[in-house]
Amino acid sequence: MPAKGYIEVNELYCKACELCVTDCPFDVLALDMDRLTPKGYHPAHMVNPEACTGCGICATVCPDAAITVYRYERQKTEA
């Protein structure tokens, strides 16, 4: 079973540069064209959350450290 995760975008720091959107290998992110941040940008948000593996690429490429990545712990199975 592949890893699962999710992200949180701090809208005070997101400037809609789209680096996270273009570098996500699972097409999890997009800019929210229906909303604006307090600074007037369209923030990144998850559009395909079930595909997120928590790989952290989005947080790594974000120049403003606006993304925090969380990964779910895998359930241990008994043998």
N, CA, C and O atoms as a Tinker XYZ file with bonds, in Angstrom:
   316  protein
     1  N      0.849000   -1.173000    0.000000    73     2
     2  CA     0.000000    0.000000    0.000000    64     1     3
     3  C      0.898000    1.241000    0.000000    63     2     4     5
     4  O      1.804000    1.342000    0.828000    81     3
     5  N      0.662000    2.178000   -0.909000    73     3     6
     6  CA     1.493000    3.392000   -0.945000    64     5     7
     7  C      1.216000    4.296000    0.253000    63     6     8     9
     8  O      0.147000    4.244000    0.860000    81     7
     9  N      2.183000    5.107000    0.569000    73     7    10
    10  CA     2.032000    6.058000    1.675000    64     9    11
    11  C      0.933000    7.055000    1.347000    63    10    12    13
    12  O      0.644000    7.317000    0.180000    81    11
    13  N      0.332000    7.604000    2.377000    73    11    14
    14  CA    -0.710000    8.615000    2.215000    64    13    15
    15  C     -0.351000    9.825000    3.061000    63    14    16    17
    16  O      0.283000    9.695000    4.109000    81    15
    17  N     -0.755000   10.992000    2.607000    73    15    18
    18  CA    -0.482000   12.198000    3.354000    64    17    19
    19  C     -1.421000   13.314000    2.949000    63    18    20    21
    20  O     -2.355000   13.117000    2.172000    81    19
    21  N     -1.156000   14.484000    3.491000    73    19    22
    22  CA    -1.905000   15.676000    3.124000    64    21    23
    23  C     -1.029000   16.881000    3.398000    63    22    24    25
    24  O     -0.006000   16.783000    4.075000    81    23
    25  N     -1.442000   18.017000    2.864000    73    23    26
    26  CA    -0.678000   19.241000    3.063000    64    25    27
    27  C     -1.576000   20.337000    3.606000    63    26    28    29
    28  O     -2.801000   20.282000    3.488000    81    27
    29  N     -0.942000   21.324000    4.198000    73    27    30
    30  CA    -1.617000   22.559000    4.586000    64    29    31
    31  C     -0.842000   23.704000    3.964000    63    30    32    33
    32  O      0.386000   23.745000    4.033000    81    31
    33  N     -1.565000   24.634000    3.357000    73    31    34
    34  CA    -0.952000   25.802000    2.740000    64    33    35
    35  C     -1.248000   27.014000    3.608000    63    34    36    37
    36  O     -2.411000   27.321000    3.870000    81    35
    37  N     -0.207000   27.705000    4.056000    73    35    38
    38  CA    -0.369000   28.929000    4.818000    64    37    39
    39  C     -0.599000   30.047000    3.808000    63    38    40    41
    40  O      0.323000   30.467000    3.109000    81    39
    41  N     -1.832000   30.519000    3.740000    73    39    42
    42  CA    -2.205000   31.510000    2.734000    64    41    43
    43  C     -1.565000   32.871000    2.958000    63    42    44    45
    44  O     -1.547000   33.696000    2.045000    81    43
    45  N     -1.044000   33.122000    4.141000    73    43    46
    46  CA    -0.347000   34.383000    4.371000    64    45    47
    47  C      0.993000   34.421000    3.644000    63    46    48    49
    48  O      1.521000   35.497000    3.364000    81    47
    49  N      1.546000   33.236000    3.338000    73    47    50
    50  CA     2.837000   33.160000    2.662000    64    49    51
    51  C      2.737000   32.779000    1.188000    63    50    52    53
    52  O      3.636000   33.107000    0.413000    81    51
    53  N      1.676000   32.101000    0.785000    73    51    54
    54  CA     1.537000   31.641000   -0.597000    64    53    55
    55  C      1.374000   32.820000   -1.537000    63    54    56    57
    56  O      0.509000   33.672000   -1.335000    81    55
    57  N      2.219000   32.867000   -2.579000    73    55    58
    58  CA     2.129000   33.950000   -3.558000    64    57    59
    59  C      1.771000   33.442000   -4.952000    63    58    60    61
    60  O      2.027000   34.122000   -5.946000    81    59
    61  N      1.189000   32.265000   -5.029000    73    59    62
    62  CA     0.663000   31.700000   -6.272000    64    61    63
    63  C      1.719000   31.564000   -7.360000    63    62    64    65
    64  O      1.436000   31.818000   -8.531000    81    63
    65  N      2.923000   31.170000   -6.991000    73    63    66
    66  CA     3.996000   31.013000   -7.976000    64    65    67
    67  C      3.817000   29.760000   -8.821000    63    66    68    69
    68  O      4.416000   29.655000   -9.891000    81    67
    69  N      3.007000   28.808000   -8.365000    73    67    70
    70  CA     2.678000   27.556000   -9.039000    64    69    71
    71  C      3.813000   26.538000   -9.098000    63    70    72    73
    72  O      3.687000   25.537000   -9.804000    81    71
    73  N      4.903000   26.755000   -8.392000    73    71    74
    74  CA     5.979000   25.764000   -8.394000    64    73    75
    75  C      5.501000   24.445000   -7.806000    63    74    76    77
    76  O      5.845000   23.379000   -8.315000    81    75
    77  N      4.716000   24.507000   -6.746000    73    75    78
    78  CA     4.193000   23.284000   -6.138000    64    77    79
    79  C      3.238000   22.563000   -7.082000    63    78    80    81
    80  O      3.215000   21.333000   -7.130000    81    79
    81  N      2.462000   23.320000   -7.822000    73    79    82
    82  CA     1.494000   22.738000   -8.753000    64    81    83
    83  C      2.211000   22.000000   -9.883000    63    82    84    85
    84  O      1.847000   20.874000  -10.220000    81    83
    85  N      3.215000   22.627000  -10.461000    73    83    86
    86  CA     3.896000   22.021000  -11.608000    64    85    87
    87  C      4.831000   20.884000  -11.205000    63    86    88    89
    88  O      5.068000   19.979000  -12.005000    81    87
    89  N      5.369000   20.909000   -9.988000    73    87    90
    90  CA     6.322000   19.879000   -9.570000    64    89    91
    91  C      5.689000   18.682000   -8.866000    63    90    92    93
    92  O      6.372000   17.684000   -8.638000    81    91
    93  N      4.422000   18.750000   -8.520000    73    91    94
    94  CA     3.767000   17.623000   -7.854000    64    93    95
    95  C      3.639000   16.458000   -8.832000    63    94    96    97
    96  O      2.990000   16.598000   -9.868000    81    95
    97  N      4.252000   15.301000   -8.521000    73    95    98
    98  CA     4.194000   14.177000   -9.456000    64    97    99
    99  C      2.834000   13.479000   -9.512000    63    98   100   101
   100  O      2.613000   12.625000  -10.371000    81    99
   101  N      1.922000   13.836000   -8.603000    73    99   102
   102  CA     0.625000   13.160000   -8.539000    64   101   103
   103  C     -0.551000   14.080000   -8.864000    63   102   104   105
   104  O     -1.704000   13.695000   -8.672000    81   103
   105  N     -0.274000   15.286000   -9.350000    73   103   106
   106  CA    -1.318000   16.260000   -9.713000    64   105   107
   107  C     -2.317000   16.485000   -8.581000    63   106   108   109
   108  O     -3.530000   16.458000   -8.786000    81   107
   109  N     -1.784000   16.705000   -7.393000    73   107   110
   110  CA    -2.618000   16.899000   -6.209000    64   109   111
   111  C     -3.029000   18.361000   -6.046000    63   110   112   113
   112  O     -4.087000   18.645000   -5.483000    81   111
   113  N     -2.210000   19.286000   -6.529000    73   111   114
   114  CA    -2.411000   20.706000   -6.255000    64   113   115
   115  C     -2.861000   21.509000   -7.468000    63   114   116   117
   116  O     -2.596000   21.147000   -8.614000    81   115
   117  N     -3.546000   22.607000   -7.181000    73   115   118
   118  CA    -3.934000   23.593000   -8.194000    64   117   119
   119  C     -4.126000   24.923000   -7.473000    63   118   120   121
   120  O     -4.232000   24.963000   -6.248000    81   119
   121  N     -4.170000   25.987000   -8.224000    73   119   122
   122  CA    -4.481000   27.284000   -7.634000    64   121   123
   123  C     -5.988000   27.416000   -7.523000    63   122   124   125
   124  O     -6.719000   27.028000   -8.435000    81   123
   125  N     -6.452000   27.957000   -6.417000    73   123   126
   126  CA    -7.879000   28.147000   -6.182000    64   125   127
   127  C     -8.285000   29.479000   -6.810000    63   126   128   129
   128  O     -8.112000   30.539000   -6.207000    81   127
   129  N     -8.818000   29.414000   -8.011000    73   127   130
   130  CA    -9.159000   30.622000   -8.759000    64   129   131
   131  C    -10.423000   31.308000   -8.241000    63   130   132   133
   132  O    -10.781000   32.384000   -8.718000    81   131
   133  N    -11.099000   30.694000   -7.272000    73   131   134
   134  CA   -12.312000   31.285000   -6.692000    64   133   135
   135  C    -12.035000   32.096000   -5.435000    63   134   136   137
   136  O    -12.932000   32.763000   -4.918000    81   135
   137  N    -10.795000   32.045000   -4.935000    73   135   138
   138  CA   -10.459000   32.730000   -3.690000    64   137   139
   139  C     -9.208000   33.564000   -3.859000    63   138   140   141
   140  O     -8.386000   33.308000   -4.738000    81   139
   141  N     -9.074000   34.565000   -3.007000    73   139   142
   142  CA    -7.872000   35.393000   -2.948000    64   141   143
   143  C     -7.350000   35.422000   -1.522000    63   142   144   145
   144  O     -8.126000   35.425000   -0.566000    81   143
   145  N     -6.034000   35.444000   -1.384000    73   143   146
   146  CA    -5.412000   35.584000   -0.075000    64   145   147
   147  C     -5.492000   37.052000    0.345000    63   146   148   149
   148  O     -5.863000   37.901000   -0.465000    81   147
   149  N     -5.152000   37.364000    1.588000    73   147   150
   150  CA    -5.140000   38.776000    2.011000    64   149   151
   151  C     -4.201000   39.647000    1.167000    63   150   152   153
   152  O     -4.382000   40.862000    1.093000    81   151
   153  N     -3.207000   39.029000    0.537000    73   151   154
   154  CA    -2.282000   39.786000   -0.311000    64   153   155
   155  C     -2.732000   39.836000   -1.773000    63   154   156   157
   156  O     -2.057000   40.444000   -2.603000    81   155
   157  N     -3.854000   39.209000   -2.095000    73   155   158
   158  CA    -4.404000   39.274000   -3.442000    64   157   159
   159  C     -3.981000   38.174000   -4.387000    63   158   160   161
   160  O     -4.103000   38.336000   -5.602000    81   159
   161  N     -3.483000   37.051000   -3.871000    73   159   162
   162  CA    -3.068000   35.934000   -4.707000    64   161   163
   163  C     -4.095000   34.811000   -4.646000    63   162   164   165
   164  O     -4.845000   34.699000   -3.676000    81   163
   165  N     -4.126000   33.984000   -5.682000    73   163   166
   166  CA    -4.941000   32.770000   -5.674000    64   165   167
   167  C     -4.102000   31.684000   -4.996000    63   166   168   169
   168  O     -3.067000   31.293000   -5.536000    81   167
   169  N     -4.518000   31.189000   -3.835000    73   167   170
   170  CA    -3.679000   30.235000   -3.094000    64   169   171
   171  C     -3.713000   28.833000   -3.693000    63   170   172   173
   172  O     -4.678000   28.446000   -4.352000    81   171
   173  N     -2.659000   28.094000   -3.454000    73   171   174
   174  CA    -2.629000   26.682000   -3.827000    64   173   175
   175  C     -3.531000   25.911000   -2.871000    63   174   176   177
   176  O     -3.667000   26.272000   -1.702000    81   175
   177  N     -4.141000   24.853000   -3.376000    73   175   178
   178  CA    -4.956000   23.981000   -2.534000    64   177   179
   179  C     -4.981000   22.584000   -3.147000    63   178   180   181
   180  O     -4.612000   22.396000   -4.306000    81   179
   181  N     -5.417000   21.613000   -2.357000    73   179   182
   182  CA    -5.476000   20.226000   -2.823000    64   181   183
   183  C     -6.745000   20.008000   -3.638000    63   182   184   185
   184  O     -7.848000   20.296000   -3.171000    81   183
   185  N     -6.587000   19.501000   -4.853000    73   183   186
   186  CA    -7.738000   19.167000   -5.684000    64   185   187
   187  C     -7.911000   17.657000   -5.824000    63   186   188   189
   188  O     -8.964000   17.184000   -6.250000    81   187
   189  N     -6.875000   16.909000   -5.463000    73   187   190
   190  CA    -6.907000   15.454000   -5.564000    64   189   191
   191  C     -6.270000   14.866000   -4.297000    63   190   192   193
   192  O     -5.228000   14.217000   -4.380000    81   191
   193  N     -6.883000   15.086000   -3.130000    73   191   194
   194  CA    -6.241000   14.700000   -1.866000    64   193   195
   195  C     -5.984000   13.206000   -1.721000    63   194   196   197
   196  O     -5.039000   12.813000   -1.036000    81   195
   197  N     -6.802000   12.365000   -2.350000    73   195   198
   198  CA    -6.593000   10.924000   -2.204000    64   197   199
   199  C     -5.321000   10.446000   -2.906000    63   198   200   201
   200  O     -4.854000    9.339000   -2.641000    81   199
   201  N     -4.756000   11.263000   -3.796000    73   199   202
   202  CA    -3.529000   10.891000   -4.501000    64   201   203
   203  C     -2.264000   11.339000   -3.763000    63   202   204   205
   204  O     -1.159000   10.960000   -4.149000    81   203
   205  N     -2.414000   12.134000   -2.717000    73   203   206
   206  CA    -1.253000   12.665000   -1.999000    64   205   207
   207  C     -0.552000   11.555000   -1.219000    63   206   208   209
   208  O     -1.181000   10.811000   -0.466000    81   207
   209  N      0.772000   11.461000   -1.416000    73   207   210
   210  CA     1.567000   10.473000   -0.696000    64   209   211
   211  C      2.395000   11.103000    0.416000    63   210   212   213
   212  O      3.089000   10.398000    1.149000    81   211
   213  N      2.328000   12.419000    0.544000    73   211   214
   214  CA     3.129000   13.104000    1.544000    64   213   215
   215  C      4.605000   13.113000    1.188000    63   214   216   217
   216  O      5.454000   13.122000    2.080000    81   215
   217  N      4.925000   13.109000   -0.100000    73   215   218
   218  CA     6.320000   13.009000   -0.551000    64   217   219
   219  C      7.141000   14.241000   -0.178000    63   218   220   221
   220  O      8.355000   14.137000   -0.001000    81   219
   221  N      6.501000   15.403000   -0.055000    73   219   222
   222  CA     7.198000   16.607000    0.375000    64   221   223
   223  C      7.821000   17.432000   -0.726000    63   222   224   225
   224  O      8.466000   18.441000   -0.441000    81   223
   225  N      7.652000   17.038000   -1.974000    73   223   226
   226  CA     8.230000   17.807000   -3.072000    64   225   227
   227  C      7.663000   19.220000   -3.099000    63   226   228   229
   228  O      8.405000   20.178000   -3.318000    81   227
   229  N      6.382000   19.360000   -2.882000    73   227   230
   230  CA     5.745000   20.680000   -2.913000    64   229   231
   231  C      6.355000   21.615000   -1.865000    63   230   232   233
   232  O      6.611000   22.786000   -2.147000    81   231
   233  N      6.580000   21.103000   -0.678000    73   231   234
   234  CA     7.167000   21.921000    0.387000    64   233   235
   235  C      8.616000   22.263000    0.089000    63   234   236   237
   236  O      9.088000   23.343000    0.444000    81   235
   237  N      9.324000   21.350000   -0.561000    73   235   238
   238  CA    10.723000   21.580000   -0.884000    64   237   239
   239  C     10.886000   22.684000   -1.923000    63   238   240   241
   240  O     11.799000   23.502000   -1.811000    81   239
   241  N     10.022000   22.720000   -2.927000    73   239   242
   242  CA    10.163000   23.713000   -3.995000    64   241   243
   243  C      9.524000   25.050000   -3.656000    63   242   244   245
   244  O      9.765000   26.030000   -4.360000    81   243
   245  N      8.724000   25.124000   -2.611000    73   243   246
   246  CA     8.048000   26.371000   -2.250000    64   245   247
   247  C      9.071000   27.393000   -1.746000    63   246   248   249
   248  O      9.700000   27.171000   -0.712000    81   247
   249  N      9.244000   28.505000   -2.460000    73   247   250
   250  CA    10.253000   29.482000   -2.064000    64   249   251
   251  C      9.895000   30.264000   -0.800000    63   250   252   253
   252  O     10.757000   30.921000   -0.217000    81   251
   253  N      8.640000   30.200000   -0.376000    73   251   254
   254  CA     8.202000   30.961000    0.788000    64   253   255
   255  C      7.835000   30.093000    1.987000    63   254   256   257
   256  O      7.277000   30.591000    2.964000    81   255
   257  N      8.142000   28.813000    1.921000    73   255   258
   258  CA     7.856000   27.868000    3.006000    64   257   259
   259  C      6.388000   27.953000    3.445000    63   258   260   261
   260  O      6.083000   27.962000    4.637000    81   259
   261  N      5.494000   28.014000    2.463000    73   259   262
   262  CA     4.067000   28.141000    2.747000    64   261   263
   263  C      3.367000   26.800000    2.917000    63   262   264   265
   264  O      2.190000   26.759000    3.278000    81   263
   265  N      4.073000   25.703000    2.663000    73   263   266
   266  CA     3.444000   24.387000    2.671000    64   265   267
   267  C      4.029000   23.511000    3.774000    63   266   268   269
   268  O      5.246000   23.397000    3.923000    81   267
   269  N      3.134000   22.899000    4.539000    73   267   270
   270  CA     3.514000   21.912000    5.543000    64   269   271
   271  C      2.940000   20.576000    5.101000    63   270   272   273
   272  O      1.760000   20.478000    4.764000    81   271
   273  N      3.780000   19.550000    5.106000    73   271   274
   274  CA     3.371000   18.222000    4.650000    64   273   275
   275  C      3.222000   17.297000    5.851000    63   274   276   277
   276  O      4.055000   17.292000    6.757000    81   275
   277  N      2.159000   16.524000    5.841000    73   275   278
   278  CA     1.907000   15.533000    6.879000    64   277   279
   279  C      1.758000   14.176000    6.218000    63   278   280   281
   280  O      1.166000   14.063000    5.144000    81   279
   281  N      2.290000   13.152000    6.854000    73   279   282
   282  CA     2.168000   11.789000    6.340000    64   281   283
   283  C      1.492000   10.936000    7.402000    63   282   284   285
   284  O      1.861000   10.977000    8.576000    81   283
   285  N      0.496000   10.160000    6.974000    73   283   286
   286  CA    -0.197000    9.264000    7.886000    64   285   287
   287  C      0.713000    8.098000    8.245000    63   286   288   289
   288  O      1.496000    7.632000    7.418000    81   287
   289  N      0.606000    7.638000    9.465000    73   287   290
   290  CA     1.341000    6.447000    9.875000    64   289   291
   291  C      0.656000    5.221000    9.307000    63   290   292   293
   292  O     -0.571000    5.124000    9.280000    81   291
   293  N      1.468000    4.297000    8.860000    73   291   294
   294  CA     0.913000    3.053000    8.346000    64   293   295
   295  C      0.461000    2.164000    9.496000    63   294   296   297
   296  O      1.100000    2.114000   10.547000    81   295
   297  N     -0.626000    1.476000    9.288000    73   295   298
   298  CA    -1.126000    0.542000   10.291000    64   297   299
   299  C     -0.279000   -0.723000   10.236000    63   298   300   301
   300  O     -0.056000   -1.286000    9.165000    81   299
   301  N      0.184000   -1.158000   11.384000    73   299   302
   302  CA     0.967000   -2.385000   11.439000    64   301   303
   303  C      0.010000   -3.571000   11.425000    63   302   304   305
   304  O     -0.974000   -3.613000   12.163000    81   303
   305  N      0.326000   -4.517000   10.575000    73   303   306
   306  CA    -0.520000   -5.716000   10.511000    64   305   307
   307  C      0.117000   -6.822000   11.316000    63   306   308   309
   308  O      1.341000   -6.954000   11.354000    81   307
   309  N     -0.709000   -7.611000   11.954000    73   307   310
   310  CA    -0.219000   -8.723000   12.735000    64   309   311
   311  C     -0.007000   -9.923000   11.832000    63   310   312   313
   312  O     -0.809000  -10.183000   10.935000    81   311
   313  N      1.057000  -10.641000   12.067000    73   311   314
   314  CA     1.370000  -11.809000   11.223000    64   313   315
   315  C      0.613000  -13.027000   11.698000    63   314   316
   316  O      0.747000  -14.103000   11.114000    81   315
